[in-house]
């Protein structure tokens, strides 16, 4: 794995970006000089591109970018196999089989992501409401009142609409931005009674989680903190392994809790967006692991990102490599 090393010569520090590899039967070290100052992200990124090129000449692929903390070369190799297996599986399907597979994956995600937040709808109930969604939306556009539609059913419909918007953004490889996040959130909370004034905006109110002692940022801080998070993602997206990057973004996002409602669902969507931008498979957070998942987020509130990174690694591998 690539890493920044520091050498001292006659009392002066020098920095290098290095990767150890086997070449010609020997263990060697490829090195790029970074200068006498601790490297900026830009300097490090340029050096990393050069290092990858030099290693490629020796038939060596760098698996782990230099600012990755919790993913070793061995783990990165396992994740790469999971990614390849997912791609091979999709390519093996007929068009119809692929559509059915992706729809099952989507219904599962909608069911379990909502259930993590307290929804009582199971898979079959969610599938049923989504099957009826088109007709319901047609009636609503005609200003017809659809009776008997409960909040949980509306949430399922909204999350599917949110994911359709997500698909369009992903197809265009749209960069994560304030506008993108707010558009997704607007779709997520649409027509949810009591939250009309909070959809598509950062929260103007303080939020608390029952049973948690974590104090979330005050409303006046949210926009600035989200700017820092978005900029962090842009600066680090090619310097941190994608799975760790997605895990850290998710946890940083939930620590800010930028919305009055829908924070967990948004975090899981954006996590997957980061994964899929780098061709990693869409990954569900299973309801059966809710307790462990919540503990990883509590740790993240204290800036401990290791637990959720490991959790996400496990799920990417389990859901794709160990089928």
Protein Blocks (a to p, Z undefined) as FASTA:
>chain_A
ZZdddddeehiacddddddddeehiacdddddebjbdcdfklmmmmmmmmmmmmmmnopa
cfbdfkbfkbcfklmmmmmmmmmmmmmmmmmpcfklmmmmmmmmmmmmmmmmmmmnopab
dfklmmmmmmmmmmmmmmmmnopacehiafklmmmmmmmmmmmmmmmmmmnopacdfklm
mmmmmmmmgoiahilmmgopacfbdcddehiabdcddfklmmmmmmmmmmmmmmmmmmcc
fklmmmmmmmmmmmnopafbhklmmmmmmmmmmmmmnopacddddfklmmmmmmmmmmmm
nopaklmmmmmmmmmmmmmmmZZ
